[in-house]
Amino acid sequence: MRYKVFVVDSSRQVICAAKLDCIDEQVARPRAEQMCGEHDVELWESDRLVAVFRGATSNEKLR
């Protein structure tokens, strides 16, 4: 399956993006979470938001 990962700033503007080819969501989630650092990371499958991993500068909790 093809997933997209977006690193976003506090205004939800995309800083960078990457494509992930993973067998399923269980594999894609930890790979996307590894990209998390200062900024939030969003994991998408097509037009479905799979998960948001909160970065160090985010005050919100993980979805």
Secondary structure, 3 states (H helix, E strand, C coil): CEEEEEEECCCCCEEEEEEEECCCHHHHHHHHHCCCCCCEEEEEECCEEEEEECCCCCCCCCC
